[in-house]
Amino acid sequence: MHYVYIIRSIKDSTRRYIGVTQDVEQRLQKHNAGGSPHTSMHKPWTLETIIGFADKTKAHAFERYLKTGSGFAFAKKHF
């Protein structure tokens, strides 16, 4: 399975990050350990949403969509 996940900064609740992975718990630990330059300044993070996909291509496509303007609005309304 491939998972699209949304995490929210505990330090600054206006900060969210969207990513894709096969192991959500391991990826969250990496974000909280400062292992990603995009999220290290706003750690610690908490898991907000996980969406599973059997197809890797569809997971990456959905992640890209959520990072667009309309996808951001969709996520804000539904998650």
mmCIF file of the C-alpha atoms, coordinates in Angstrom:
data_MODEL
# 
_entry.id   MODEL 
# 
loop_
_atom_site.group_PDB 
_atom_site.id 
_atom_site.type_symbol 
_atom_site.label_atom_id 
_atom_site.label_alt_id 
_atom_site.label_comp_id 
_atom_site.label_asym_id 
_atom_site.label_entity_id 
_atom_site.label_seq_id 
_atom_site.pdbx_PDB_ins_code 
_atom_site.Cartn_x 
_atom_site.Cartn_y 
_atom_site.Cartn_z 
_atom_site.occupancy 
_atom_site.B_iso_or_equiv 
_atom_site.pdbx_formal_charge 
_atom_site.auth_seq_id 
_atom_site.auth_comp_id 
_atom_site.auth_asym_id 
_atom_site.auth_atom_id 
_atom_site.pdbx_PDB_model_num 
ATOM 1  C CA . MET A 1 1  ? 0.000   0.000  0.000  1.00 0.00 ? 1  MET A CA 1 
ATOM 2  C CA . HIS A 1 2  ? 0.969   3.592  -0.628 1.00 0.00 ? 2  HIS A CA 1 
ATOM 3  C CA . TYR A 1 3  ? -0.296  6.286  1.709  1.00 0.00 ? 3  TYR A CA 1 
ATOM 4  C CA . VAL A 1 4  ? -0.848  9.987  1.216  1.00 0.00 ? 4  VAL A CA 1 
ATOM 5  C CA . TYR A 1 5  ? -0.555  11.642 4.611  1.00 0.00 ? 5  TYR A CA 1 
ATOM 6  C CA . ILE A 1 6  ? -1.123  15.071 6.060  1.00 0.00 ? 6  ILE A CA 1 
ATOM 7  C CA . ILE A 1 7  ? 0.760   16.112 9.173  1.00 0.00 ? 7  ILE A CA 1 
ATOM 8  C CA . ARG A 1 8  ? 0.259   19.256 11.243 1.00 0.00 ? 8  ARG A CA 1 
ATOM 9  C CA . SER A 1 9  ? 2.885   21.076 13.283 1.00 0.00 ? 9  SER A CA 1 
ATOM 10 C CA . ILE A 1 10 ? 2.217   20.998 17.015 1.00 0.00 ? 10 ILE A CA 1 
ATOM 11 C CA . LYS A 1 11 ? 4.339   24.138 17.433 1.00 0.00 ? 11 LYS A CA 1 
ATOM 12 C CA . ASP A 1 12 ? 2.473   26.119 14.737 1.00 0.00 ? 12 ASP A CA 1 
ATOM 13 C CA . SER A 1 13 ? -0.952  24.651 13.946 1.00 0.00 ? 13 SER A CA 1 
ATOM 14 C CA . THR A 1 14 ? -1.194  26.655 10.709 1.00 0.00 ? 14 THR A CA 1 
ATOM 15 C CA . ARG A 1 15 ? 1.656   24.550 9.230  1.00 0.00 ? 15 ARG A CA 1 
ATOM 16 C CA . ARG A 1 16 ? 0.715   21.386 7.385  1.00 0.00 ? 16 ARG A CA 1 
ATOM 17 C CA . TYR A 1 17 ? 2.746   19.051 5.216  1.00 0.00 ? 17 TYR A CA 1 
ATOM 18 C CA . ILE A 1 18 ? 1.482   16.595 2.604  1.00 0.00 ? 18 ILE A CA 1 
ATOM 19 C CA . GLY A 1 19 ? 3.542   13.586 1.584  1.00 0.00 ? 19 GLY A CA 1 
ATOM 20 C CA . VAL A 1 20 ? 3.392   10.019 0.288  1.00 0.00 ? 20 VAL A CA 1 
ATOM 21 C CA . THR A 1 21 ? 5.022   6.914  1.773  1.00 0.00 ? 21 THR A CA 1 
ATOM 22 C CA . GLN A 1 22 ? 4.653   3.194  2.286  1.00 0.00 ? 22 GLN A CA 1 
ATOM 23 C CA . ASP A 1 23 ? 5.319   3.412  6.047  1.00 0.00 ? 23 ASP A CA 1 
ATOM 24 C CA . VAL A 1 24 ? 3.507   6.314  7.705  1.00 0.00 ? 24 VAL A CA 1 
ATOM 25 C CA . GLU A 1 25 ? 4.804   5.743  11.248 1.00 0.00 ? 25 GLU A CA 1 
ATOM 26 C CA . GLN A 1 26 ? 8.439   5.589  10.104 1.00 0.00 ? 26 GLN A CA 1 
ATOM 27 C CA . ARG A 1 27 ? 7.973   8.715  7.973  1.00 0.00 ? 27 ARG A CA 1 
ATOM 28 C CA . LEU A 1 28 ? 6.389   10.630 10.870 1.00 0.00 ? 28 LEU A CA 1 
ATOM 29 C CA . GLN A 1 29 ? 9.333   9.660  13.078 1.00 0.00 ? 29 GLN A CA 1 
ATOM 30 C CA . LYS A 1 30 ? 11.709  10.959 10.400 1.00 0.00 ? 30 LYS A CA 1 
ATOM 31 C CA . HIS A 1 31 ? 9.850   14.292 10.238 1.00 0.00 ? 31 HIS A CA 1 
ATOM 32 C CA . ASN A 1 32 ? 9.940   14.605 14.035 1.00 0.00 ? 32 ASN A CA 1 
ATOM 33 C CA . ALA A 1 33 ? 13.650  13.747 14.134 1.00 0.00 ? 33 ALA A CA 1 
ATOM 34 C CA . GLY A 1 34 ? 14.417  16.588 11.719 1.00 0.00 ? 34 GLY A CA 1 
ATOM 35 C CA . GLY A 1 35 ? 15.229  14.233 8.843  1.00 0.00 ? 35 GLY A CA 1 
ATOM 36 C CA . SER A 1 36 ? 13.400  16.318 6.252  1.00 0.00 ? 36 SER A CA 1 
ATOM 37 C CA . PRO A 1 37 ? 14.578  19.848 5.431  1.00 0.00 ? 37 PRO A CA 1 
ATOM 38 C CA . HIS A 1 38 ? 11.013  20.869 4.518  1.00 0.00 ? 38 HIS A CA 1 
ATOM 39 C CA . THR A 1 39 ? 9.627   20.080 7.967  1.00 0.00 ? 39 THR A CA 1 
ATOM 40 C CA . SER A 1 40 ? 12.539  20.295 10.399 1.00 0.00 ? 40 SER A CA 1 
ATOM 41 C CA . MET A 1 41 ? 11.922  23.925 11.414 1.00 0.00 ? 41 MET A CA 1 
ATOM 42 C CA . HIS A 1 42 ? 8.329   23.277 12.504 1.00 0.00 ? 42 HIS A CA 1 
ATOM 43 C CA . LYS A 1 43 ? 8.663   20.018 14.438 1.00 0.00 ? 43 LYS A CA 1 
ATOM 44 C CA . PRO A 1 44 ? 7.146   18.250 16.297 1.00 0.00 ? 44 PRO A CA 1 
ATOM 45 C CA . TRP A 1 45 ? 4.438   16.999 13.957 1.00 0.00 ? 45 TRP A CA 1 
ATOM 46 C CA . THR A 1 46 ? 1.250   15.067 14.536 1.00 0.00 ? 46 THR A CA 1 
ATOM 47 C CA . LEU A 1 47 ? -0.576  12.871 12.068 1.00 0.00 ? 47 LEU A CA 1 
ATOM 48 C CA . GLU A 1 48 ? -3.795  14.419 10.781 1.00 0.00 ? 48 GLU A CA 1 
ATOM 49 C CA . THR A 1 49 ? -4.950  12.271 7.825  1.00 0.00 ? 49 THR A CA 1 
ATOM 50 C CA . ILE A 1 50 ? -3.929  9.038  6.063  1.00 0.00 ? 50 ILE A CA 1 
ATOM 51 C CA . ILE A 1 51 ? -5.383  7.908  2.735  1.00 0.00 ? 51 ILE A CA 1 
ATOM 52 C CA . GLY A 1 52 ? -4.359  4.499  1.361  1.00 0.00 ? 52 GLY A CA 1 
ATOM 53 C CA . PHE A 1 53 ? -3.903  3.571  -2.298 1.00 0.00 ? 53 PHE A CA 1 
ATOM 54 C CA . ALA A 1 54 ? -3.098  0.182  -3.785 1.00 0.00 ? 54 ALA A CA 1 
ATOM 55 C CA . ASP A 1 55 ? -1.677  1.925  -6.865 1.00 0.00 ? 55 ASP A CA 1 
ATOM 56 C CA . LYS A 1 56 ? 1.542   3.947  -6.433 1.00 0.00 ? 56 LYS A CA 1 
ATOM 57 C CA . THR A 1 57 ? 0.770   6.173  -9.430 1.00 0.00 ? 57 THR A CA 1 
ATOM 58 C CA . LYS A 1 58 ? -2.623  7.139  -8.026 1.00 0.00 ? 58 LYS A CA 1 
ATOM 59 C CA . ALA A 1 59 ? -1.112  7.921  -4.626 1.00 0.00 ? 59 ALA A CA 1 
ATOM 60 C CA . HIS A 1 60 ? 1.450   10.266 -6.168 1.00 0.00 ? 60 HIS A CA 1 
ATOM 61 C CA . ALA A 1 61 ? -1.195  11.879 -8.373 1.00 0.00 ? 61 ALA A CA 1 
ATOM 62 C CA . PHE A 1 62 ? -3.416  12.547 -5.340 1.00 0.00 ? 62 PHE A CA 1 
ATOM 63 C CA . GLU A 1 63 ? -0.475  13.987 -3.404 1.00 0.00 ? 63 GLU A CA 1 
ATOM 64 C CA . ARG A 1 64 ? 0.289   16.350 -6.306 1.00 0.00 ? 64 ARG A CA 1 
ATOM 65 C CA . TYR A 1 65 ? -3.390  17.348 -6.453 1.00 0.00 ? 65 TYR A CA 1 
ATOM 66 C CA . LEU A 1 66 ? -3.498  18.155 -2.733 1.00 0.00 ? 66 LEU A CA 1 
ATOM 67 C CA . LYS A 1 67 ? -0.522  20.479 -3.214 1.00 0.00 ? 67 LYS A CA 1 
ATOM 68 C CA . THR A 1 68 ? -2.398  22.555 -5.818 1.00 0.00 ? 68 THR A CA 1 
ATOM 69 C CA . GLY A 1 69 ? -4.695  25.462 -4.996 1.00 0.00 ? 69 GLY A CA 1 
ATOM 70 C CA . SER A 1 70 ? -7.895  23.495 -5.499 1.00 0.00 ? 70 SER A CA 1 
ATOM 71 C CA . GLY A 1 71 ? -6.436  20.461 -3.721 1.00 0.00 ? 71 GLY A CA 1 
ATOM 72 C CA . PHE A 1 72 ? -5.447  22.632 -0.756 1.00 0.00 ? 72 PHE A CA 1 
ATOM 73 C CA . ALA A 1 73 ? -9.021  23.949 -0.585 1.00 0.00 ? 73 ALA A CA 1 
ATOM 74 C CA . PHE A 1 74 ? -10.352 20.388 -0.788 1.00 0.00 ? 74 PHE A CA 1 
ATOM 75 C CA . ALA A 1 75 ? -8.070  19.243 2.043  1.00 0.00 ? 75 ALA A CA 1 
ATOM 76 C CA . LYS A 1 76 ? -8.972  22.248 4.187  1.00 0.00 ? 76 LYS A CA 1 
ATOM 77 C CA . LYS A 1 77 ? -12.688 21.511 3.771  1.00 0.00 ? 77 LYS A CA 1 
ATOM 78 C CA . HIS A 1 78 ? -12.575 17.719 4.164  1.00 0.00 ? 78 HIS A CA 1 
ATOM 79 C CA . PHE A 1 79 ? -9.654  17.003 6.488  1.00 0.00 ? 79 PHE A CA 1 
# 
